[in-house]
Amino acid sequence: MVRWLVEDGLNLDVCTGGELAVAIRGGMPGERIGLHGNNKSRAEIEAALDAGVGRIIADSFDELDRIVEIASARGVVAPVMVRVTAGVEAHTHEFIATAHEDQKFGFSLAGGLAYKACERILAEPSLRLLGLHSHIGSQIFETSGFELSARRILGLHARVSRELGHDMPELDLGGGFGIAYTTQHHPLGPDQLGTETAEIVRRECQAEGVVAPRVSIEPGRAIAGPSTCTLYEVGTVKPVELDGGGVRLYVSVDGGMSDNIRTALYGADYSCALANRASEAPPQIARVVGRHCESGDIIVRDHYLPADVRPGDLIAVPGTGAYCRSMASQYNHTPRPPVVAVTDGRARVIVRRETVQDLLALDVDASV
C-alpha cells in the first residue's frame, strides 16, 4: 500500500516506529513522511531524524525537549509542526473526537500554550518551525467544525507572524472526513471538501491580513475505507424472539471483534450483504455477530438480510479498509485474516493469513 501511495504522489503519516519502518520499506521518501503521536519514544524520534522525515508533529513540551536533545546530538535541524488543540467539539463519538480541551493530544490554545510552544521552537537552533497542525476528530460529515478550527488556528498563525516575526509556510488541518459505512451516511465528495476548505483558509487569511500558507489535509480513512470489504462465512443462524413479538436473526460468522473492534469499541455502524448467491426470500432484520466470548462482539448491529440466510453463506461488510485489519488482534487466540488485493478481475494476497504456528512463535518455552 505504501508503494501505491508513492506512485500516486501522496504523503504519509506515521505514528509509531513500526509504521515508520513500513513506510521506509515501502519506498516512501523521508521528506514525504510526517511523524505523529502523543508519546513518541527516543528511538522513534531518532529513527525519524535518521530517515529525514519532512515533519515531526510536536505534541508536548517534554517531547520538544527530547527532539532538541536528539537533533543537537546528531547535528541536524528537526522540522517541526505544533499540534494545536483548538477547543472544537466535533460531532462524532467521544473516543474519536480529538480537539476538545480535556484530552491527551496537542498544545491547547487556552492559556497560550500553543503560542509558547511556537516561541520555544523558534528559540532553538536545532528546530525549524514549519507550521501548525489541527485535527478535530474522525468520521465527520460537515465542514462547520473545520471552519471554526481553521479560524482559531489561523488566528494563532497570524499572531506568530506579527509578534514573533515568523511566517510559517505550512498549515495542516488534519483529517476526519467521513465515509459511507451505511446508506444513512452522506459524506462530502473530494471536490466539495477541497473547495470549501480552500475557501475557509482564503477567507480567514484575508481577515487576518496574512499570506495563506501551504495547506495539507489527511484524508486517510476517506481513501482506504471505501476500497475494502470484509468477507465472512456464516457458521450458525439463530432466530431470537424480541419484546413485542418481532424476531431477529443472530447470524454468527467466522470473525468478529478480533478483526473489527470498531462496533464494540465505539458503536460504529456497518451494513452487510449476502455475497455468494442471489435470494428471493423476504428480508429479515439480522444482527451479524462474531465468534468471540463477548456479548458485545457485534459486527453489524441491525441490517436486513434474506430470511433464508444459512450456514456456509458468505456475508460481505463494506467500508472496512480503515481501522479494521490495522486494529485487529489475536483475541481468543484467533489468527488474523489475510488481505487480498483485487483489480481488473485479478486477485493476489498482499498480507497472508496467520497460522497457529504464528500464534505460538513468540512464546518462550521455559522447559527448553
N, C-alpha and C positions, 0 to 999 in steps of 0.2 A: 504493500500500500504506500509506503514511503517513496518507492521508485515511481509510482503513479503520480504522486504529488510533485516530485521533482520534474517529471516530464510535463506536467500541466502548469509549471511556473508558480506553484503555491509555496508559501512558507509553512512552518510547522511549530506548534507549541509543544513543549515537553514539560513535565512537572516532577520527574524523578530521574535518577541516574539510569534506571533501566530504559525509560523512554528515550533518553538521550542516546544510549548505546544503540537502540534500534534505529533512531534517526541517522546516526553516523553510518551504521552498517548498510542502511538503505541508500546511501549516497547523497543525503541532504547536505548541501554546503553549510558550514558552520554559521556563516553570516545570515542565513535564512532560518535560523533556529532561535526561538525565544525560550528562556528557562523560567518557568513559573514555580509556585509553591510557597506555602506559608512557613515552612521549616526546612529550608534547604541545608543539607549537611555540608561539612567542609569538603568531603570527597566529591559531592555533586558540583559544588562551585568550582573546585579545582578542575574537574573534568570538563565543565562548560568553558572555562577560560582556555584550557588547553585545546579545545575544539574550535576556539574562535567564534563563539556564539554571537549573534548580532545584537542581543539584548538580554539582560537579566532583569526580570521584573521584581524589584525590591519590595519586601513586604513588612519589614520592621527595622528598628534601629540596631538591634542585635545583629541582624543579617548584614546591614551596611558595614558594621564593624568587621564582620567576618570577611566580606568581599574586599574591603580595604586591605586587611592583613594579607590575604592570599594574593591579590593583584600586586601589591607592593613587593612581596617576596618574589614574584615572577617577573617583575619589571614591566608589567603591562598596564594599560588603561582599560578598565572594565566599562563597557557601555551599559547604562542603567536606565530603566524606567521606574517611576514611582507608582505603585498600585494605590489608588485613592479610593477610600470608602466614601461614596458620595451621599449617603443617607437617603437613598431612594428605595422605597418599598416596591419591589417588583411583584406583579400579580402572578405568583406561582407558588409552589409548595415551599414551606419554610425551610426545608432541608436543602433546596437548590436556589434560594434567594441569597445573594452574596454581597449586597451593597448597603443593607441597613446597618445601623451603628453597632448593635450588640451581636457581633460575630467575629470570627478569627482572622479575617482577611484584611490586609492593607492598612494604610495610614488614613485616619479619619480627617475629614475637612473640619470637623468640630474641634475647637481648641487650637487650630492652626498646625496640627501635627504634620499634615501633608506638606505644608509650606516649609516647616522646619526641616523636613526630610530633603526638600529641594536645596535649602541652604546648606545642609550638611554635605550633600553630594558636590555642590559647586565649590565647596571649600577644600575638597580632597583632590590632589593631583592625580591619584590613581583611579578616579571615577570620572565618567563623562555622562552628563545628564541629557538623555535623548528626548524624554517627554513623559507624559502622564498616561496611566492605564486605568481603565474602569471596567468593571463587569458587574451588572446588576442582578444576574440570575440566569436561569435556564428555562426553556420551553415557554417563551413569551410571544404573544400574538399581536401586540400593538406597539407603536413607536413612542407613545407618550412617556414611558419610563426612560427610554433612551434620550428623548428630548430634554427632560429635566436633568438627567445625569450629565449630558453634554453641556448644558448651560452652566452647571456648577463646576464641572471640570475645566471648562474654558475660562471661567472666572479666575480660577487658580492659575491657569496658563498665562492669562493676561497680567496677573499680579506679579508673577515671577519675571515676566518680561519688563514690567515697569520698575519694580523695586530692586530686582537683582540683576537687571541688565542682561538677561539670558533669554534668547528666543529659542525655545525648544522646537526642534524640527519635526517631531512626531507626536501623534495622538492616537491611542488605541482605545476604541470604545467597546472592546470586548465582543462577546457573542450572546448566546442565549436565544437565538431565533428559533421559534417553534416549528415543529413538523407535524404532519397529519398522522397520528397514531390511530385515529378513528375517523369516521365520517363526520363527527361533530367538531373536528379541529379544522380551522381555516387559516393556515399560515400565509404570511405575506410572501409574494414572489420576489426573486432576487432583484428584478428591475425596480420594483416599488421600494424595497428596502434600501437599495443603493441611492435612488433618487431622493427619498425622504431623509436619509442620513446625511447626504451631501448638503441638502438644503438647510438642515438643522445646524450643521457646522458653519456653513457660509453665513447664515443669519446671525449666529452668536458671535462669530469673529468680527463681523461688521459692527455689531453693537459694542463690542469691547475695543474696537479700533486696533486689532492685531491682524497680522498676516496669517492666513489659515495654514496650519501645519499639515504634513502628510498624514492622512487618516488611514488607519487599518482597522479591520474587524476580524472576528474569529468565528466563522460560520461552521465549525467542525460538525456538530450534530446535523445541521441542515445539509451537509454534503454526505456524510457517512450514513446517517439514519435511514433515509428512504431507499438506499441502494440495496438493502439486505433484508431477507426474511429468514425466520427460523422454522425448520420443518420438523414436526414431532410425529411419532407413531402412537396411535391410541392403544392403550392397554385394557382399560375397563370403561364401561359406561354404566352409571348408576342413577336411576331416576329417584329424586327426593321430593316428597310432598312438602309444600310450603304452607304457611299460615294463609288462610283464605282460599285454599283449595287448588292452588296452582302447583305445577311440577317443574322442577329444574333438573336438567341433566348434568350430573357431575362427570365430566369427561377427563379421565386420568391419562396422562401422556408420559413418555419416557424421558422427561427432563423436569424442569421446574425452577425453583429459586436458585439452584446451583448454576444455571446458565442464564437466568434473567431474574435478578433480585429486585428490579425496579418496582414491580407491583407490590411486593411485600414491604419494601423499604419506604416508599412514599406514595403509594396509591396510584401508580401510573396506570393509564388506560391503554388497552390494546384491542384491536379487532382480530378476527381469525376467519378462516375459510376452509372448507373441505377441499383437499388438494389433489386427491388421487382418482376421483371419479365424479361424474355428474349424478345428481339425485333429484328426483321429483317429489320426494317426501316433503310434507309441510314443515315450516320452520319451527324450531323448539328452542326456548331460551336455555342456554347452556353456560356452564362455568368450566373453563379449562383449567385443570389443576395439575400440579406436579406430583412426583413420586416420593417426596421427602416427608419426614415425620414432623410436620408442622401444619396446623390448620390454616395458617396464613400463607401456605405455599400455593399461591394462585398466580396463574399467568394471564388469563383473560377473565375478568370478573363476571361480566354478563354480556353475552353476544348470542345471536341466533345462529344455530347450526341445523342441518337437516335432521329430522326426528329419527331417521334410520342410521345415524352415525354409529359405527360399531368397531370392535377391536380389529386392529390391522389397518384401519383408515389412517390417512395422513392429514394432519392439520397444519396449515401454514399461518404463521403470525408475522405480518409485515411490520416494517419500521424498526427492525431490531439491530440495525447496523451501528448504533451508538449506545455505549454504556450497557451492553448485554454481555457479549463474549469478553469484553475488557474487564468487566466486574465479576466474571464467573469465578466459581470456587469449586473445591473438591468436597463440598459438604456431603456427609454420609458416605465419604469415600467413593464419590461418583466421578468417573473420568469425564473430563470436559469434551464437548463435541468438536468435530472438525469444522473448518471453514472452507467452503468451496466457492471458487470464482467462476461465474458463468457469463459468457458473451458469445453472441452470434451462433447459438446452438452448441457451443463447446463448453466443457466444464473441466476444471482441474482443482485439485486440493492445494490450498496455499498454507493451511495450518492443519497438520494431521490430527486425527483423533487420539486422545490419550488412552493408555492401556493400564491394566492393573500393574504391570511392571513399572510404569511411570509413577504410579501411586506409591510403590514400595521403594523407589530408587533412593530417596533421601533418608530413609530410616537407618539409624545406626544400630547394628546388631551387637549388643553388648556381650553376646556369648562367643563372638569370634575373637 
